[in-house]
Amino acid sequence: MLTQLMRDAAHSVYFSDAWLEDEVLSVPFSGGRVRFDLRARTVTGPSLKGPEITLSLDSLDEFVVDHYERMGETKTHHFYTVYLSRGDFAMAFQERAKEYFEYHPETSAEYERTCRRVLALPALLGLKAATEKELISGDVRPLYERKRGAESAAATGLGGLVLAGIGLAAYFLLRRRG
């Protein structure tokens, strides 16, 4: 698979927070976001040599989903690296997923979400990847779609608070006059 030097050069990204919108998968990282455009069949993001580049997904020389792990005292650190190259141009993105020895619903769900999203990426892109891990196939789009219900509930909750505040202000104003 990948050498440790290639893994170490990878940009740290957050597949766990990636979202699919208008046929573009956006994967955030500290310097912006990597964009996988499913319509244009391109990926745009930082190259291993620094500047941002765009590669055609249909003309890649290499597409690798790499995994290695390190044991800690309370958890196993799983490192997932996605490597793409075409000629002299290459990109590598990595996320660390923490699998705690002691089960906790929130941290275990985050670990699972990260693993599923990385291992489903080749299916989403319609590509074959070199990997030692079992990839997720089939319709993987729901893994990356934003949860509309949660966003709507949050917006409704905020709207409800604003309306309650206005109602309270009106009550006190009317009470003062009366």
N, C-alpha and C positions, 0 to 999 in steps of 0.2 A: 504494500500500500504506500502511504506517504512516508517520507523520511521525517525524523524529528525536527530537522531544520525547516522543512516546508510547513510543518504544523506550527512551529514557533513564529513563523512569518505571517501566519493567518491573521486577518482582522477579526477582532472580537465583535460578534453580532448577537442579536436576540431573536432567534427563530421562534422562541416561546411567545414573543410579542408581535410576530409577523401578521399581516392582514392582506386579504385579497379583495381588491376593489377595482371595478372597471377593467377586469382582465390584467391587472398589474399586482403582482405579489411584492409587497414592500417589507423589507427586513431591516429594522432599525439597528443602528450602531452609533457609537459616540460621535462620529463625524457626519452623520446624516442617515441615509438609508440606501440599501441595495435594492434595485428595481428589476424584477423579472417580468418582462412584458410578454404575456402569453400570445397576444395578437401579432406583435412584430417579431416574436421569437428571438428576443434579445435579453441580455442581462447587462445592467449598467451599475458600476460600482468601482471602488478603489482597486487598482492593480497591486500586485505584490511589490512592484517597483515604486508605488506611490500615487501617481496621477490617476484620475478617474478614466475608465475605459468602457467601451461597449463591445461585447462579444455576441456573435450570432450563436444561438443555441443549436442551430442546425449544422454548424460547421466546426464544432469543437473537436479537438484532437483527443482530449482527455476530460472525463467527468468522473470524479471519485467522491464517494461518501465514506469518510474514514472515521474510525472509532478507536479510542484507546482509553484506558482507565487507570486511576491511581487510588489506592486505598488510603483513607485517612483514619483518624481515631473514632469518629462518629458517623462517617459517611464514605461512600465511594464517589469519586469525581469522575464523571464520564465526559470525555471531550469528543465532540462531533465536529469534524472538519469537512467542509464542502470545497472541493478543488476543481476549477475549470481552467482549461488552457486551449490556446489556439496559436500555433507557431511560437513566437517569442513572448507572447502576452499571456499572463496568467492571473487568476484571482483565487484567493483562498479565504474562507469565512469559517469561524469557529465559535461554538457555544459550549459552555461547560454546564452540564446538568448534574445536580447533586442528588444522589440517592442515599437518604439517611437510613441507618440501620434500624432506628426506632420509627415505626410508622406514625405519620401525622398527615391528616387529610389534605391540608393546604400544600405542604411541601412535596408530598407524594404526587399530587395532581400536577404541580408545576413540572416535576421531573418527567412524568408521563407525557404531558403536553409537548415538551421540548423534544423528547425522543420520537414521538409520533410525527411531529411536523418535519423533522429532519429526514426521517426514514420514508416519508411520503413525498418528499420534494421531487425525486425522479418521476414518479407517476404524474404529478401535477404538471411537470414540464414536458412530459411525453418522451423521456429519454431513458436510456439504459445507463446504469452507473456501475462502476467497479466498486465493490464493497464486500466486506466479510460479514456484515450484519444482514438480517432478513429485512428486505424493504417492504413497505406497505403499498399495495396496489389497489386498483378499483377506483371508485369515485372518491377522491381525497379532498375535493374542494371544501366540504363542510369543516374540515380541520382548520382551515385558514380564514373562513368567513367570520366577520365580526358578529357578535351576538346582538342583533337588533333589539331583542326584548330587554336586555340589560340597559342598553342605551336609552330606550324609550322609558323604562321605569325610572331611570335616573332623571331624565328630563321632566317626566311627570311629577316626580317627587319634588324637584326644584320649583316647578310651576306651582305645585300645591303649597309649598312654603311661602312663595311670594304672595299668592292669593290670601293665605292665612294672615300674613303680615298686613296686607292692605285692609282686610276685614277688621283686624284688631285696631289699626289706626283709625278707621272709620268709627268703630264702636266708642273709642275714647274721645274722639272729636264730638260725636253726637252726645255723649254723656256730659261733656263739659258745658255744652250749650243748654242742656236741659236742666 
